[in-house]
Amino acid sequence: MPTTETFRIPTRSHHVPTARHHVRKILADWGITDDLADRAILSVNELVTNAVSHCRVGSARVRVTLILCDRELVLEVSDPDRDHLPRPRDPGPDEEGGRGLALVAALADTWGHRRGPYTKTVWACFTLGATEA
């Protein structure tokens, strides 16, 4: 049976550290530490930053869900701007942004997105090592 934790934050950039803090605590409670925790926390930082930066729905909230099932950790970040799908970019060397999805792709085993009836969800999956969970 999978273990699931979900929380919501407002679509404001100053709430991104709150998402990192919640994920860090949830993972620690599940006994997930070290490299996997670091990769998941950095991924949630990038995905939540994208959600709060690009969501065009006023007064929206971002939903963060962590699912632990067997040897896999799934991180999902959802927002109500279902028509604004993520697209990886190839920013120039002088651009400050645009590398978040490339970073998530490098940190996670797989990642992607799906569109629901009222939301879009960007997800990242991580395979647990022998010492986690």
Backbone as a ProteinNet text record, in pm:
[ID]
protein_1_A
[PRIMARY]
MPTTETFRIPTRSHHVPTARHHVRKILADWGITDDLADRAILSVNELVTNAVSHCRVGSARVRVTLILCDRELVLEVSDPDRDHLPRPRDPGPDEEGGRGLALVAALADTWGHRRGPYTKTVWACFTLGATEA
[TERTIARY]
84.4	0	88.6	68.5	151.3	126	229.2	219.6	216.2	121.8	104.4	93.3	157.4	144.8	119.3	23.5	-10.3	-21.4	26.2	6.3	-10.1	-60.2	-82.8	-14.4	31.6	88.2	31.4	27.4	-17.6	80.6	33.1	119.3	196.6	280.7	366.6	509.6	605.4	743.4	799.6	752.9	807.7	758.9	671.5	627.3	706.4	797.5	879.1	961.5	1025.5	1097.8	1007.1	880.9	785.9	769.4	761.2	748.9	873	990.5	1114.3	1115.1	1075.1	1073	978	857.9	761.1	813.7	871.3	923.8	1038.8	1126.9	1238.5	1187	1084.7	1029.5	961.4	881.9	811.9	914	1015.2	1115	1189.8	1223.2	1291	1201.2	1072.4	977.6	971	990.5	988.3	1124.6	1224.9	1357.7	1438.7	1400	1471.9	1562.4	1691.3	1790.1	1898	1997.3	2115.4	2082	2143.3	2135.4	1992.6	1913.6	1776.9	1695.6	1707.9	1636.2	1682.4	1811.9	1864	1809.2	1805.8	1754.6	1605.6	1528.2	1383.9	1357.3	1433.7	1413.9	1450.8	1558.9	1595.5	1491.5	1439.1	1334.6	1207.3	1164.8	1043.8	1066.4	1186.6	1217.6	1194.9	1246.7	1233.5	1089	1019.3	881.4	785	801.5	714	746.6	874.3	911.4	845.8	849.3	783.2	633.3	572.1	427	388.7	459.7	421.8	460.6	563.2	606.2	516.8	462.8	392.9	242	189.5	45.2	-25.8	-122.7	-196.1	-336.6	-359.3	-489.7	-477.6	-554.6	-547	-591.8	-532.1	-564.7	-554.4	-466.6	-451.1	-361.6	-366	-276.9	-208.5	-84.5	-7.1	-19	-47.3	-55.5	70.4	133.6	252.2	215.5	242	212.5	338.1	365.2	472.9	409.6	451.5	399.3	518.6	515.6	618.6	553.8	599.4	540	650.7	665	770.8	907	975	1109.9	1109.7	996.3	985.9	925.8	983	930.4	880.7	755.9	697.7	667.3	713.3	687.5	595.7	482.9	389.6	364.5	367.4	335.4	225	110.5	-7.3	-49.4	-98	-156.9	-274.7	-362.9	-486.1	-470.7	-350.2	-330.5	-305.2	-409.8	-397.1	-356.1	-373.1	-341.1	-199.2	-127.2	10.2	105.1	133.6	214.8	363.7	440.5	584.1	655.3	752.8	835.2	980.6	1063.7	1206.3	1261	1352	1413.3	1562.9	1623.4	1768.1	1815.1	1823.8	1857.5	2002.6	2025.5	2161.6	2243.3	2373.5	2459.9	2439.4	2386.1	2366.3	2226	2136.1	2001.1	2001.5	1926	1921.4	1830.3	1724.6	1627.7	1622.9	1527.1	1501.9	1569.3	1633.2	1704.3	1637.1	1524	1459.5	1420.1	1354.9	1312.2	1431.4	1535.4	1656.8	1720.3	1716	1770.4	1688.2	1556.3	1469.9	1496.6	1511.9	1540.5	1672	1768.8	1898.1	1891.4	1805.7	1797.7	1707.1	1600.5	1501.3	1532.8	1478.5	1492.4	1403.5	1283.3	1192.6	1112.6	1057.9	970.3	875.4	770.3	674.8	563.5	456.4	340.7	214.3	104.5	-26.6	-126.5	-228.7	-333.8	-457.9	-513.2	-638.3	-751.8	-873.4	-986.5	-972.2	-905.1	-893.3	-750.7	-656.8	-519.4	-421.5	-296.7	-186.6	-96.3	-32.5	58.8	191.5	297.4	431.9	486.2	542.1	584.9	728.8	790.4	925.8	929.9	992.7	1004.9	1151.2	1171.7	1304.9	1304	1402.6	1415.8	1494.3	1440.2	1507.5	1625.7	1732.1	1850	1829.4	1928.2	1919.5	1907.1	1955.4	1952.8	1826.7	1747.8	1626.1	1506.5	1406.1	1277.8	1294.3
-118.3	0	124.3	214.6	334.7	426.6	497.9	602.1	734.7	821.6	947.2	1063.1	1173.3	1299.6	1409.9	1497.3	1608.3	1736	1845.8	1977.1	2080.1	2195.9	2303.3	2430.6	2510.1	2640.6	2741.9	2869	2973.1	2988.2	3042	3062.9	3193.8	3196.2	3312.4	3260.5	3328.1	3279.7	3269.3	3352.5	3343.7	3219.8	3139.3	3013.5	2892.3	2910.6	2798.8	2736	2814.5	2751.1	2666.9	2705.2	2625.9	2487.8	2481.9	2351.8	2267.3	2327.3	2252	2198.8	2281.7	2241.4	2123.1	2131.6	2022.2	1891.9	1899.9	1779.5	1721.3	1806.8	1759.1	1684	1739.1	1675.6	1542.8	1541.1	1417.8	1308.4	1343.2	1242.8	1192.1	1280.9	1238.8	1146.5	1178.1	1091.2	952.3	945.5	818	748.5	812.4	752.8	770.4	867.3	892.9	1013.2	989.7	1094.9	1090.6	1170.2	1173.7	1214.7	1148.2	1189.8	1194	1093.5	1091.5	1208.5	1234.1	1347.2	1477.8	1493.5	1615.2	1633.7	1524.5	1533.4	1566.8	1507.1	1534.8	1678	1726.2	1862.7	1964.9	1942.1	2032.8	2027.8	1909.1	1896.4	1968.6	1954.5	2025.3	2175.8	2219.6	2362.3	2410.3	2336.3	2376.9	2368.6	2259.4	2242	2341.1	2366.9	2465.3	2605.9	2634.9	2766.1	2785.9	2683.3	2693.9	2715.4	2640.5	2652.1	2792	2845.4	2977.4	3088.5	3066.6	3168.8	3175.8	3061.5	3057.2	3039.1	3007.6	2988.5	3121.6	3119.6	3241.7	3243.6	3161.3	3155.4	3230.2	3337.7	3418.4	3342.3	3374.2	3314.4	3162.2	3110.3	2965.3	2912.2	2782.5	2713.5	2600.6	2576.2	2467.1	2348	2231.8	2109.4	2026.4	1987.7	1902.8	1769	1661.1	1526.7	1442	1368.6	1270.1	1133.3	1038.6	902.1	807.9	725.3	624.5	489.4	418.2	289.1	194.1	87	-11.1	58.5	54.9	111.9	241.9	312.3	434.4	547.8	666.3	789.4	873.7	916.8	1001.8	1137.6	1242	1379.9	1439.3	1496	1559.8	1703.2	1795.3	1935.3	1973.8	2014.1	2044.8	2189.7	2250	2384.1	2391.6	2490.8	2495.8	2555.6	2587.3	2642.7	2528.1	2450.8	2325.5	2344.5	2463.5	2485.5	2535.5	2563.1	2613.1	2499.7	2412.6	2293.5	2326.9	2253.7	2281	2240.4	2321	2291.6	2315.8	2212.8	2235.3	2339.6	2418.6	2524.5	2499.9	2568.9	2567.6	2712	2761.5	2902.7	2931.9	3055.6	3098.9	3108.3	3116.6	3117.3	3239.3	3348.1	3468.9	3478.9	3386.2	3388.4	3333	3398.9	3355.9	3236	3222.8	3115.4	3020	2926.3	2835.5	2700.6	2671.4	2544.5	2446.5	2486.1	2405.4	2266.7	2256	2124	2037.5	2098.8	2022.3	1969.2	2048.9	2004.9	1889.1	1900.4	1790.8	1664.5	1678.9	1562.9	1496.5	1575.6	1520.5	1455.2	1507.1	1458	1335.8	1329.8	1221.9	1108.3	991	879	899.9	951.4	989	1110.1	1182.6	1294.2	1314.6	1388.8	1418.9	1506.8	1513.8	1592.7	1530	1563	1518.6	1630.6	1630.9	1731.6	1663.5	1720.9	1673	1762.8	1736.5	1819.1	1966	1991	2128.1	2167.4	2076.9	2103.4	2042	2082.6	2010.2	1965.2	1852.7	1797.3	1767.4	1815.9	1781.7	1686.6	1573.6	1470.4	1429.8	1377.7	1322.6	1195.9	1090.8	963.3	935.4	882.9	849.7	706	627.6	491.6	494	429.3	426.9	331.5	371.9	286.5	184.8	103	-4.8	46.2	168.9	218.2	295.5	335.6	411	319.5	373.3	308.3	175.1
0	0	0	-93.6	-97.8	21.7	59.3	160.4	86.2	121	49.4	146.6	113.8	187.2	85.6	116.3	27.8	110	52.7	114.5	3.2	39.2	-58	-9.8	-107.2	-76.5	-175	-136.3	-230	-345.9	-456.4	-573.3	-557.7	-459.3	-433.4	-414.7	-474.9	-471.8	-330.7	-238.4	-103.2	-27.5	-88.9	-27.8	-77.1	-172	-221.8	-109.2	-21.1	90.3	180.3	192.9	271.6	210.1	77.9	9.6	35.2	23.9	50.9	194.2	288.7	429.7	451.3	394.8	410.2	350.6	231.5	167.5	249.2	297.8	380.4	502.8	568.5	688.8	654.6	549.3	509.7	478.1	400.5	364.2	487.7	578.7	701.9	783	791	862.4	798.2	667.5	595.6	595.6	655.2	661.6	534.5	451.6	326.7	348.7	335.9	360.8	253	271.7	186.1	43	-53.9	-193.6	-247.5	-218.7	-270.5	-215.2	-86.7	-27.7	-91.6	-109.9	-172.1	-313.3	-391.4	-528.6	-530.5	-439.6	-434.2	-388.3	-290.7	-240.4	-347.9	-419.1	-527.9	-639.9	-667.4	-770.2	-729.8	-604	-561.4	-568.4	-536.5	-547.7	-691.2	-787.8	-927.9	-976.8	-943.2	-991.7	-928	-798.9	-733.3	-783.1	-802.1	-857.5	-993.1	-1077.9	-1208.5	-1192	-1101.9	-1082.9	-1036	-938.4	-887.1	-984.8	-1066.2	-1161.6	-1284.7	-1327.2	-1454.8	-1444.7	-1326.5	-1312.3	-1335.2	-1424.9	-1459.4	-1399.6	-1298.5	-1233.1	-1100.3	-1084.8	-963.6	-839.8	-727.8	-597	-598.5	-680.2	-691.3	-580.9	-563.7	-471.7	-548.7	-512.4	-569.9	-475.7	-531.9	-451.7	-474	-364.2	-369.4	-305.9	-378.6	-329.8	-339.6	-232.9	-231.3	-212.3	-294.5	-287.6	-276.2	-174	-154.8	-176.5	-279.8	-314.6	-355.5	-278.6	-303.5	-305.5	-416.1	-426.9	-506	-505.6	-585.2	-504.1	-521.9	-466.1	-582.5	-574.4	-678.7	-617.4	-682.9	-645	-750.7	-707.3	-800.6	-756	-852	-826.4	-923.3	-867.7	-949.6	-929.4	-1038.7	-1029.2	-1125.4	-1107.3	-1186.9	-1326.6	-1369.3	-1503.1	-1600.8	-1628	-1703.5	-1848.9	-1903.4	-2043.8	-2066.6	-1960.3	-1972	-1934.2	-2031.2	-2005.6	-2004.8	-1924.8	-1916.9	-2045.4	-2083.3	-2199.6	-2161.6	-2172.9	-2148	-2244.7	-2195.9	-2277.4	-2288.8	-2380	-2394.8	-2382.3	-2257.2	-2239.2	-2275.7	-2313.1	-2342.3	-2214.5	-2226.5	-2108.5	-2018.3	-2071.7	-1991.2	-1930.3	-1966.4	-1910.5	-1768.7	-1681.3	-1541.4	-1518.7	-1595.2	-1573.4	-1690.9	-1681.8	-1792.2	-1782.5	-1668.9	-1654.1	-1559.1	-1501.2	-1398.2	-1444.6	-1559.6	-1607.4	-1647.5	-1702.1	-1734.3	-1606.2	-1501.9	-1374.1	-1317.7	-1322.8	-1275.6	-1357.4	-1488.2	-1573.3	-1534	-1493	-1451.7	-1313.2	-1225.9	-1087.6	-1072.1	-1150.6	-1137.1	-1234.3	-1204	-1296.8	-1419	-1395.7	-1503.7	-1457.2	-1551.6	-1519.1	-1636	-1609.9	-1715.6	-1662.4	-1738.6	-1694.9	-1750.2	-1686	-1733.4	-1705.8	-1786.4	-1774	-1718.3	-1612.2	-1556.3	-1600.6	-1551.2	-1592.9	-1551.9	-1438.7	-1388.7	-1353.4	-1367.4	-1327.4	-1425.8	-1410.5	-1472.7	-1358.6	-1377.9	-1278.8	-1346.9	-1286.4	-1330.5	-1225.3	-1268.9	-1175.3	-1201.5	-1096.4	-1106.3	-1023.3	-1076.2	-1005.4	-973.3	-854.4	-805.4	-755.6	-795.7	-745.3	-616.1	-512.8	-383.8	-387.2	-321.2	-308.7	-197.8	-176.2	-77.6	64.7	92.5	231.9	266.1	166.2	193.5	208.4	279.5	301.4	359
[MASK]
+++++++++++++++++++++++++++++++++++++++++++++++++++++++++++++++++++++++++++++++++++++++++++++++++++++++++++++++++++++++++++++++++++++

